[in-house]
Amino acid sequence: MNPTDIAAYMAHVGVAARAASRAMAAAPTAAKDAALVALARRLRANHGALQAANAKDVAAAESAGLAAPMVDRLKLSAQALETVALGCEQLAAMPDPVGEIIGMLRRPSGIHVGRMRVPLGVFGMIYESRPNVTIEAASLAIKSGNAVILRGGSEALQSNLALAREVQAALVEAGLPADGVQLVETTDREAVGKLIAMPEYVDVIIPRGGKGLIERISREAKVPVIKHLDGNCHVYVDAEVDLELAVRVTDNAKTNKYSPCNAAESLLVHRGQAAAFLPKIGAIFAAKGVEMRCDAEAKALLSKIADAKVIDATEADWSEEYLAPIISIRVVDSLDEAMNHIDRHGSRHTDAILTSNHANAMRFVREVDSASVMVNASTRFADGFEFGLGAEIGISTDK
């Protein structure tokens, strides 16, 4: 089909996906696992060609003046390729989720009622920048017996095309339909509009990208959407805490990598620990060039640090997802004030408490309404691979 005729092209993709979904749902475990193992092998064997395709996207993005965090997300390093290859192998080693029956109960009538895990059918994945999502989404589709239609950002087209070819080759090698994983080959925005309005072909849409993209999908989609919005992740340092652990974890949560949605953007510190904790973490942030946007109390403690970038926080800062070496810092009176702040300004993505008080930790886990809640661990662990679940789609912040 000609991608310039968007309506016809997307209908063709949809028909092919729906046909492939039946074969994917019926695929034996051995075939799905063989495809994943083959994909991992192909990613390693062809890493040179994949990185060459990626280099074209990166160069074009830099020439176009794309923001630094977006360029960073676009890069497909050797380590990134190895990580997604390992994710494929990890998925292949996991039990097949399809067909598992849970919650079987005997009713008074004598019948047995339970729930069986079955594929969704066809899901559409719409994402920006990160080409590794092409492999993550494809590998999850294969393992779960679903067909997927991938629509990456225009800035990653060459990378995604190269990766999708490897996926389809691995499917064919394992005796599965190549159309089980399809990549939309046009950058025309109309293709997104068609994809999210084809309930006859697509069962669910999963957007992964900036706030504007996700809001558009949520507003215009005619099929169900699994989404997350901003990743304004918090670290709260409690009154009772192992100070060395708090410094180490907070540093990792913020500076391990600035661009992911699970990087910490806001730091809340109990007044009882502020004088001891803030100068220590502030010195680390200063050395790494992290700008600190603070309330008055935090600013007074941090401004004394040599070379520290310390400015007054605005009201908007408390809700901001920076994706950059910037963090907002506030001193709070209590656990309740910290949780109230997170409830008001957070994005319900990932939030962490650093504490040696078990009761406070359990309150935080119960009362903070986020997709991932951490106790004495970095927000950066909010990741499917780190959780031992293989490749990931993303963190859903839907109820």
VOPAGU-2260 file (C-alpha; in pm, 1 decimal, decimal comma):
REM VOPAGU-2260
SITE   aa  ch    i         X         Y         Z
SITE  MET   A    0       0,0       0,0       0,0
SITE  ASN   A    1     105,4     359,0     -61,1
SITE  PRO   A    2     165,3     537,1     274,1
SITE  THR   A    3      58,3     865,4     109,9
SITE  ASP   A    4    -299,7     736,5      99,0
SITE  ILE   A    5    -322,2     734,0     477,3
SITE  ALA   A    6    -675,9     602,5     515,9
SITE  ALA   A    7    -619,2     308,7     281,5
SITE  TYR   A    8    -273,8     238,6     422,1
SITE  MET   A    9    -391,6     227,8     784,6
SITE  ALA   A   10    -691,5      11,4     693,5
SITE  HIS   A   11    -450,0    -232,1     526,2
SITE  VAL   A   12    -230,9    -236,7     837,6
SITE  GLY   A   13    -536,3    -291,1    1056,5
SITE  VAL   A   14    -668,8    -580,8     849,1
SITE  ALA   A   15    -326,1    -746,9     851,1
SITE  ALA   A   16    -292,0    -700,6    1227,6
SITE  ARG   A   17    -634,8    -847,9    1298,0
SITE  ALA   A   18    -559,0   -1151,2    1080,1
SITE  ALA   A   19    -219,6   -1200,0    1245,7
SITE  SER   A   20    -367,5   -1166,9    1594,0
SITE  ARG   A   21    -549,7   -1499,6    1560,5
SITE  ALA   A   22    -227,5   -1680,2    1473,3
SITE  MET   A   23     -39,7   -1501,3    1753,4
SITE  ALA   A   24    -307,4   -1596,1    2007,9
SITE  ALA   A   25    -292,2   -1961,6    1903,6
SITE  ALA   A   26      88,3   -1974,8    1881,5
SITE  PRO   A   27     252,0   -2244,0    2094,8
SITE  THR   A   28     482,1   -2132,3    2372,8
SITE  ALA   A   29     784,5   -2281,0    2198,5
SITE  ALA   A   30     728,1   -2072,1    1884,2
SITE  LYS   A   31     687,4   -1746,9    2078,9
SITE  ASP   A   32     997,6   -1814,5    2286,3
SITE  ALA   A   33    1193,4   -1912,0    1974,6
SITE  ALA   A   34    1100,8   -1577,8    1814,4
SITE  LEU   A   35    1221,6   -1388,8    2121,9
SITE  VAL   A   36    1550,3   -1579,1    2134,7
SITE  ALA   A   37    1598,6   -1523,1    1761,3
SITE  LEU   A   38    1529,1   -1153,1    1805,2
SITE  ALA   A   39    1788,0   -1124,4    2081,7
SITE  ARG   A   40    2042,5   -1300,3    1861,4
SITE  ARG   A   41    1966,7   -1075,4    1564,1
SITE  LEU   A   42    1995,3    -758,2    1772,7
SITE  ARG   A   43    2343,8    -859,4    1882,8
SITE  ALA   A   44    2455,2    -983,8    1543,2
SITE  ASN   A   45    2336,2    -673,3    1357,0
SITE  HIS   A   46    2416,4    -407,5    1616,1
SITE  GLY   A   47    2647,2    -225,8    1373,2
SITE  ALA   A   48    2377,2    -171,4    1111,4
SITE  LEU   A   49    2122,8     -80,2    1380,0
SITE  GLN   A   50    2352,9     180,5    1530,7
SITE  ALA   A   51    2430,0     319,8    1184,9
SITE  ALA   A   52    2057,5     370,6    1122,9
SITE  ASN   A   53    2025,0     527,8    1466,3
SITE  ALA   A   54    2316,5     762,6    1397,1
SITE  LYS   A   55    2119,4     909,5    1104,7
SITE  ASP   A   56    1826,4     988,0    1334,9
SITE  VAL   A   57    2051,9    1137,8    1603,6
SITE  ALA   A   58    2234,1    1358,5    1352,5
SITE  ALA   A   59    1905,7    1480,1    1204,4
SITE  ALA   A   60    1765,8    1551,0    1550,9
SITE  GLU   A   61    2071,2    1751,0    1652,4
SITE  SER   A   62    2060,0    1947,6    1326,1
SITE  ALA   A   63    1692,4    2022,0    1386,2
SITE  GLY   A   64    1769,4    2158,7    1733,0
SITE  LEU   A   65    1579,8    1888,4    1924,6
SITE  ALA   A   66    1604,6    1939,2    2301,2
SITE  ALA   A   67    1894,6    1758,9    2468,8
SITE  PRO   A   68    1675,5    1521,7    2675,9
SITE  MET   A   69    1492,5    1415,4    2358,7
SITE  VAL   A   70    1821,2    1353,4    2176,5
SITE  ASP   A   71    1941,6    1150,0    2474,2
SITE  ARG   A   72    1628,3     934,7    2462,2
SITE  LEU   A   73    1681,1     884,4    2088,9
SITE  LYS   A   74    2026,9     729,2    2118,2
SITE  LEU   A   75    2054,0     354,4    2067,7
SITE  SER   A   76    2383,5     269,6    2235,6
SITE  ALA   A   77    2545,0     -71,9    2244,6
SITE  GLN   A   78    2433,2     -99,8    2606,2
SITE  ALA   A   79    2074,3     -10,6    2513,1
SITE  LEU   A   80    2072,3    -282,8    2246,3
SITE  GLU   A   81    2214,5    -535,3    2491,8
SITE  THR   A   82    1951,5    -439,1    2749,4
SITE  VAL   A   83    1660,5    -497,7    2511,4
SITE  ALA   A   84    1821,5    -821,6    2390,9
SITE  LEU   A   85    1843,0    -938,6    2751,8
SITE  GLY   A   86    1481,0    -833,6    2797,2
SITE  CYS   A   87    1381,1   -1060,5    2508,0
SITE  GLU   A   88    1568,8   -1351,8    2662,9
SITE  GLN   A   89    1422,3   -1282,0    3003,9
SITE  LEU   A   90    1072,5   -1287,8    2855,5
SITE  ALA   A   91    1147,4   -1611,2    2670,7
SITE  ALA   A   92    1250,1   -1773,3    3000,2
SITE  MET   A   93     929,1   -1671,0    3177,1
SITE  PRO   A   94     621,5   -1896,3    3193,9
SITE  ASP   A   95     370,0   -1838,0    2916,2
SITE  PRO   A   96      96,1   -1613,3    3057,2
SITE  VAL   A   97    -158,9   -1724,6    2796,4
SITE  GLY   A   98    -403,3   -1983,6    2920,5
SITE  GLU   A   99    -317,9   -1951,1    3289,4
SITE  ILE   A  100    -630,0   -1996,6    3504,5
SITE  ILE   A  101    -648,0   -1817,0    3839,7
SITE  GLY   A  102    -906,5   -1768,8    4111,3
SITE  MET   A  103   -1097,3   -2090,4    4041,5
SITE  LEU   A  104   -1390,1   -2119,2    4283,4
SITE  ARG   A  105   -1665,2   -2376,5    4329,5
SITE  ARG   A  106   -2005,6   -2208,8    4346,2
SITE  PRO   A  107   -2308,4   -2343,5    4539,9
SITE  SER   A  108   -2461,4   -2447,7    4207,3
SITE  GLY   A  109   -2174,1   -2689,6    4157,2
SITE  ILE   A  110   -2007,4   -2504,6    3871,2
SITE  HIS   A  111   -1644,5   -2392,8    3886,0
SITE  VAL   A  112   -1575,2   -2028,0    3794,7
SITE  GLY   A  113   -1231,6   -1882,9    3732,2
SITE  ARG   A  114   -1040,0   -1639,2    3517,8
SITE  MET   A  115    -822,6   -1735,3    3222,3
SITE  ARG   A  116    -549,7   -1507,3    3089,9
SITE  VAL   A  117    -599,0   -1450,7    2717,2
SITE  PRO   A  118    -444,2   -1208,6    2466,1
SITE  LEU   A  119    -605,0    -869,3    2410,1
SITE  GLY   A  120    -588,6    -913,4    2032,8
SITE  VAL   A  121    -432,1    -608,1    1868,6
SITE  PHE   A  122    -277,0    -318,3    2053,3
SITE  GLY   A  123    -147,4       2,1    1904,9
SITE  MET   A  124     168,4     153,4    2052,1
SITE  ILE   A  125     229,2     524,3    1989,5
SITE  TYR   A  126     558,7     656,8    2121,5
SITE  GLU   A  127     823,6     923,8    2080,6
SITE  SER   A  128    1202,1     927,2    2064,9
SITE  ARG   A  129    1308,2     604,2    2234,5
SITE  PRO   A  130    1368,6     342,6    1960,0
SITE  ASN   A  131    1420,8      73,3    2225,9
SITE  VAL   A  132    1041,7      88,9    2276,5
SITE  THR   A  133    1008,7     -77,3    1935,4
SITE  ILE   A  134    1174,0    -390,6    2075,1
SITE  GLU   A  135    1011,3    -368,7    2417,2
SITE  ALA   A  136     660,4    -343,2    2272,8
SITE  ALA   A  137     725,5    -606,5    2007,0
SITE  SER   A  138     870,8    -856,5    2253,8
SITE  LEU   A  139     581,9    -812,9    2494,9
SITE  ALA   A  140     334,7    -858,5    2210,4
SITE  ILE   A  141     505,6   -1179,9    2104,2
SITE  LYS   A  142     518,5   -1328,5    2454,9
SITE  SER   A  143     158,2   -1237,0    2533,4
SITE  GLY   A  144      23,7   -1367,4    2201,7
SITE  ASN   A  145     -89,2   -1028,6    2073,6
SITE  ALA   A  146     -43,0    -848,8    1744,7
SITE  VAL   A  147      86,2    -492,1    1765,3
SITE  ILE   A  148      87,7    -187,3    1541,2
SITE  LEU   A  149     382,2      38,9    1627,7
SITE  ARG   A  150     387,4     408,1    1549,1
SITE  GLY   A  151     713,3     569,8    1658,8
SITE  GLY   A  152     811,0     934,0    1634,6
SITE  SER   A  153     933,4    1083,6    1309,0
SITE  GLU   A  154    1266,1    1163,3    1477,3
SITE  ALA   A  155    1338,9     787,0    1517,1
SITE  LEU   A  156    1204,7     656,8    1186,0
SITE  GLN   A  157    1528,4     509,1    1049,7
SITE  SER   A  158    1606,3     337,4    1381,3
SITE  ASN   A  159    1255,0     198,5    1413,0
SITE  LEU   A  160    1244,6      70,7    1055,4
SITE  ALA   A  161    1572,4    -114,8    1107,9
SITE  LEU   A  162    1455,4    -263,4    1437,5
SITE  ALA   A  163    1114,4    -364,0    1298,0
SITE  ARG   A  164    1284,3    -554,6    1015,7
SITE  GLU   A  165    1473,6    -758,3    1274,3
SITE  VAL   A  166    1151,4    -831,7    1462,9
SITE  GLN   A  167     967,1    -949,9    1153,2
SITE  ALA   A  168    1261,0   -1165,6    1047,8
SITE  ALA   A  169    1263,7   -1329,0    1392,9
SITE  LEU   A  170     889,2   -1395,2    1371,9
SITE  VAL   A  171     920,3   -1559,9    1032,5
SITE  GLU   A  172    1216,6   -1765,4    1155,1
SITE  ALA   A  173     996,1   -1902,3    1434,9
SITE  GLY   A  174     706,2   -1979,7    1202,0
SITE  LEU   A  175     489,9   -1686,5    1315,9
SITE  PRO   A  176     328,0   -1421,7    1093,0
SITE  ALA   A  177     545,9   -1121,8    1011,9
SITE  ASP   A  178     237,6    -901,1    1046,2
SITE  GLY   A  179     222,5    -992,1    1415,1
SITE  VAL   A  180     440,5    -682,6    1457,1
SITE  GLN   A  181     396,1    -395,1    1212,3
SITE  LEU   A  182     555,4     -51,5    1209,7
SITE  VAL   A  183     364,1     240,6    1058,5
SITE  GLU   A  184     605,7     358,0     789,9
SITE  THR   A  185     472,4     710,3     744,2
SITE  THR   A  186     542,6    1011,9     964,2
SITE  ASP   A  187     214,3    1175,4     864,0
SITE  ARG   A  188      25,9    1270,8    1181,4
SITE  GLU   A  189    -298,8    1162,0    1016,6
SITE  ALA   A  190    -184,0     803,1    1064,7
SITE  VAL   A  191    -210,9     846,3    1442,0
SITE  GLY   A  192    -563,6     980,1    1405,1
SITE  LYS   A  193    -661,6     674,4    1202,1
SITE  LEU   A  194    -488,8     427,4    1435,3
SITE  ILE   A  195    -672,5     549,6    1745,7
SITE  ALA   A  196   -1009,0     544,8    1567,7
SITE  MET   A  197   -1013,8     188,7    1431,7
SITE  PRO   A  198   -1199,5     -19,0    1695,1
SITE  GLU   A  199   -1274,2    -278,6    1430,0
SITE  TYR   A  200    -900,1    -354,2    1409,5
SITE  VAL   A  201    -742,6    -223,7    1732,7
SITE  ASP   A  202    -843,5    -333,1    2083,7
SITE  VAL   A  203    -636,1     -93,5    2296,2
SITE  ILE   A  204    -398,2     199,4    2246,2
SITE  ILE   A  205     -89,2     254,1    2460,8
SITE  PRO   A  206      67,8     600,3    2417,2
SITE  ARG   A  207     415,2     662,7    2554,0
SITE  GLY   A  208     557,1    1009,0    2514,6
SITE  GLY   A  209     512,7    1373,4    2605,1
SITE  LYS   A  210     212,7    1524,2    2775,7
SITE  GLY   A  211      81,3    1676,7    2452,0
SITE  LEU   A  212      82,4    1342,0    2271,7
SITE  ILE   A  213     -89,5    1156,0    2553,6
SITE  GLU   A  214    -354,1    1424,4    2604,8
SITE  ARG   A  215    -433,0    1418,6    2231,5
SITE  ILE   A  216    -464,3    1040,1    2228,7
SITE  SER   A  217    -685,3    1039,2    2538,5
SITE  ARG   A  218    -910,0    1307,6    2388,6
SITE  GLU   A  219    -949,5    1167,1    2038,3
SITE  ALA   A  220    -925,8     788,7    2074,6
SITE  LYS   A  221   -1227,4     570,6    1996,1
SITE  VAL   A  222   -1067,2     262,9    2152,1
SITE  PRO   A  223    -957,2     214,9    2516,8
SITE  VAL   A  224    -631,5     385,9    2618,5
SITE  ILE   A  225    -376,3     274,9    2879,5
SITE  LYS   A  226    -169,0     580,5    2959,2
SITE  HIS   A  227      54,7     772,0    3189,4
SITE  LEU   A  228     106,8    1145,7    3191,1
SITE  ASP   A  229     390,4    1331,8    3363,3
SITE  GLY   A  230     660,8    1161,1    3567,4
SITE  ASN   A  231     691,5    1411,0    3852,6
SITE  CYS   A  232     849,4    1161,5    4092,2
SITE  HIS   A  233     917,5    1250,6    4457,4
SITE  VAL   A  234    1172,1    1142,8    4714,9
SITE  TYR   A  235    1070,2    1212,8    5076,1
SITE  VAL   A  236    1339,2    1201,9    5347,0
SITE  ASP   A  237    1167,4    1124,4    5676,4
SITE  ALA   A  238    1258,0    1244,5    6027,0
SITE  GLU   A  239    1400,1     901,6    6115,4
SITE  VAL   A  240    1636,6     784,2    5844,7
SITE  ASP   A  241    1976,1     631,8    5773,8
SITE  LEU   A  242    2145,9     948,9    5654,9
SITE  GLU   A  243    2407,5     775,6    5438,7
SITE  LEU   A  244    2139,3     568,4    5267,2
SITE  ALA   A  245    1924,0     877,5    5213,4
SITE  VAL   A  246    2206,9    1064,0    5043,4
SITE  ARG   A  247    2304,0     768,7    4824,4
SITE  VAL   A  248    1948,6     687,3    4715,6
SITE  THR   A  249    1851,2    1049,7    4648,6
SITE  ASP   A  250    2163,8    1101,1    4439,3
SITE  ASN   A  251    2079,5     792,8    4231,2
SITE  ALA   A  252    1713,2     887,6    4194,5
SITE  LYS   A  253    1806,7    1226,6    4048,5
SITE  THR   A  254    2143,2    1195,6    3875,1
SITE  ASN   A  255    2165,7     834,6    3752,5
SITE  LYS   A  256    1996,8     961,2    3433,9
SITE  TYR   A  257    1801,2    1281,4    3386,5
SITE  SER   A  258    1577,4    1200,1    3091,2
SITE  PRO   A  259    1364,8     901,1    3206,4
SITE  CYS   A  260    1018,2     944,7    3351,7
SITE  ASN   A  261    1126,7     762,3    3670,1
SITE  ALA   A  262    1398,5    1014,5    3759,0
SITE  ALA   A  263    1323,7    1212,2    4075,0
SITE  GLU   A  264    1208,7    1568,5    4008,7
SITE  SER   A  265    1105,8    1677,4    4360,2
SITE  LEU   A  266    1277,9    1632,1    4696,1
SITE  LEU   A  267    1087,2    1669,1    5022,7
SITE  VAL   A  268    1283,8    1673,7    5348,9
SITE  HIS   A  269    1148,0    1655,6    5703,7
SITE  ARG   A  270    1249,3    1958,0    5907,3
SITE  GLY   A  271    1412,7    1727,5    6161,1
SITE  GLN   A  272    1664,8    1608,7    5900,2
SITE  ALA   A  273    1700,8    1920,4    5685,8
SITE  ALA   A  274    2011,7    2064,7    5852,4
SITE  ALA   A  275    2195,0    1731,0    5841,4
SITE  PHE   A  276    2076,4    1603,0    5502,7
SITE  LEU   A  277    2048,6    1901,4    5269,6
SITE  PRO   A  278    2414,6    2018,3    5284,7
SITE  LYS   A  279    2528,9    1663,3    5202,4
SITE  ILE   A  280    2300,7    1610,5    4904,0
SITE  GLY   A  281    2342,5    1974,3    4801,6
SITE  ALA   A  282    2719,4    1931,6    4770,8
SITE  ILE   A  283    2666,1    1631,9    4541,3
SITE  PHE   A  284    2412,5    1818,4    4329,2
SITE  ALA   A  285    2646,1    2119,5    4306,9
SITE  ALA   A  286    2934,5    1899,2    4190,9
SITE  LYS   A  287    2713,5    1746,6    3921,6
SITE  GLY   A  288    2568,0    2077,7    3803,7
SITE  VAL   A  289    2213,2    2014,0    3924,8
SITE  GLU   A  290    2009,7    2331,8    3967,7
SITE  MET   A  291    1811,8    2338,1    4294,3
SITE  ARG   A  292    1481,3    2527,1    4303,5
SITE  CYS   A  293    1399,4    2568,0    4669,4
SITE  ASP   A  294    1160,1    2701,8    4928,2
SITE  ALA   A  295    1305,3    2960,3    5168,9
SITE  GLU   A  296    1417,9    2711,7    5433,0
SITE  ALA   A  297    1593,0    2478,9    5189,3
SITE  LYS   A  298    1750,9    2774,3    5010,3
SITE  ALA   A  299    1901,5    2905,2    5335,3
SITE  LEU   A  300    2072,2    2570,9    5396,1
SITE  LEU   A  301    2187,5    2512,2    5038,4
SITE  SER   A  302    2306,5    2859,1    4940,8
SITE  LYS   A  303    2615,4    2819,9    5156,8
SITE  ILE   A  304    2751,3    2541,6    4933,5
SITE  ALA   A  305    3027,7    2641,6    4694,7
SITE  ASP   A  306    2926,2    2649,7    4327,8
SITE  ALA   A  307    2568,0    2549,2    4411,1
SITE  LYS   A  308    2297,8    2662,7    4167,6
SITE  VAL   A  309    2021,5    2757,9    4410,2
SITE  ILE   A  310    1718,6    2967,0    4312,6
SITE  ASP   A  311    1372,0    3032,5    4452,1
SITE  ALA   A  312    1109,8    2779,1    4350,5
SITE  THR   A  313     789,3    2904,6    4192,7
SITE  GLU   A  314     452,3    2740,1    4249,0
SITE  ALA   A  315     485,3    2579,3    3905,1
SITE  ASP   A  316     811,1    2410,0    4005,0
SITE  TRP   A  317     636,6    2177,6    4249,7
SITE  SER   A  318     445,4    2013,0    3962,7
SITE  GLU   A  319     715,4    2020,6    3695,6
SITE  GLU   A  320     870,2    1721,6    3517,0
SITE  TYR   A  321    1211,7    1864,8    3425,2
SITE  LEU   A  322    1380,9    1568,4    3252,2
SITE  ALA   A  323    1696,6    1771,4    3311,7
SITE  PRO   A  324    1956,7    1844,2    3586,1
SITE  ILE   A  325    1703,2    2045,0    3786,9
SITE  ILE   A  326    1522,8    1947,1    4107,4
SITE  SER   A  327    1269,7    2120,2    4332,1
SITE  ILE   A  328    1338,6    2101,2    4706,1
SITE  ARG   A  329    1103,4    2172,6    4994,4
SITE  VAL   A  330    1126,4    2131,4    5372,8
SITE  VAL   A  331     812,7    1986,1    5535,2
SITE  ASP   A  332     692,7    1953,5    5894,7
SITE  SER   A  333     565,0    1597,1    5882,6
SITE  LEU   A  334     490,8    1282,7    5686,4
SITE  ASP   A  335     135,7    1409,1    5642,4
SITE  GLU   A  336     257,2    1733,8    5487,9
SITE  ALA   A  337     481,6    1536,6    5251,1
SITE  MET   A  338     196,7    1310,1    5142,0
SITE  ASN   A  339     -35,7    1608,3    5098,0
SITE  HIS   A  340     227,9    1774,1    4877,8
SITE  ILE   A  341     263,2    1457,4    4666,2
SITE  ASP   A  342    -114,4    1425,7    4636,9
SITE  ARG   A  343    -145,1    1784,7    4515,2
SITE  HIS   A  344     157,6    1811,2    4287,6
SITE  GLY   A  345     253,4    1454,7    4197,1
SITE  SER   A  346     172,2    1268,8    3876,7
SITE  ARG   A  347      96,7     931,9    4044,1
SITE  HIS   A  348     390,3     769,4    3870,2
SITE  THR   A  349     660,9     675,9    4124,8
SITE  ASP   A  350     728,6     815,5    4472,5
SITE  ALA   A  351     974,6     705,3    4740,4
SITE  ILE   A  352    1007,7     737,6    5117,3
SITE  LEU   A  353    1347,8     708,9    5284,4
SITE  THR   A  354    1289,9     615,7    5647,9
SITE  SER   A  355    1386,3     383,0    5932,1
SITE  ASN   A  356    1036,7     414,3    6082,0
SITE  HIS   A  357     837,9     108,5    5973,0
SITE  ALA   A  358     500,0     258,7    6061,7
SITE  ASN   A  359     571,1     565,2    5849,6
SITE  ALA   A  360     687,1     346,9    5561,6
SITE  MET   A  361     365,3     145,9    5571,3
SITE  ARG   A  362     151,8     461,0    5584,2
SITE  PHE   A  363     335,9     596,2    5281,2
SITE  VAL   A  364     280,9     270,5    5089,5
SITE  ARG   A  365     -90,6     265,3    5173,3
SITE  GLU   A  366    -172,7     632,5    5132,7
SITE  VAL   A  367      39,4     752,9    4840,3
SITE  ASP   A  368    -172,3     683,0    4531,4
SITE  SER   A  369      97,5     613,3    4272,7
SITE  ALA   A  370     167,8     334,1    4025,8
SITE  SER   A  371     496,0     251,1    4203,2
SITE  VAL   A  372     578,1     329,1    4566,4
SITE  MET   A  373     931,5     276,5    4697,4
SITE  VAL   A  374    1066,7     231,4    5051,5
SITE  ASN   A  375    1437,8     305,3    5089,9
SITE  ALA   A  376    1492,3     255,3    4717,1
SITE  SER   A  377    1553,3     482,6    4420,6
SITE  THR   A  378    1267,1     583,9    4192,6
SITE  ARG   A  379    1491,3     467,8    3906,4
SITE  PHE   A  380    1402,4     108,5    3996,9
SITE  ALA   A  381    1050,9     167,5    3857,6
SITE  ASP   A  382    1126,0     -34,9    3548,5
SITE  GLY   A  383     998,5    -364,7    3410,7
SITE  PHE   A  384    1347,9    -501,7    3357,6
SITE  GLU   A  385    1457,2    -409,1    3712,3
SITE  PHE   A  386    1139,0    -563,1    3853,5
SITE  GLY   A  387    1229,4    -891,5    3682,6
SITE  LEU   A  388     937,6    -867,5    3441,1
SITE  GLY   A  389    1139,2    -842,2    3119,6
SITE  ALA   A  390    1087,1    -560,8    2871,4
SITE  GLU   A  391     829,2    -299,6    2962,8
SITE  ILE   A  392     567,8     -84,9    2796,3
SITE  GLY   A  393     557,7     184,7    3063,8
SITE  ILE   A  394     403,3     282,1    3393,2
SITE  SER   A  395      24,1     320,9    3381,0
SITE  THR   A  396    -108,6     597,5    3602,9
SITE  ASP   A  397    -469,2     517,7    3515,6
SITE  LYS   A  398    -703,7     415,3    3797,0
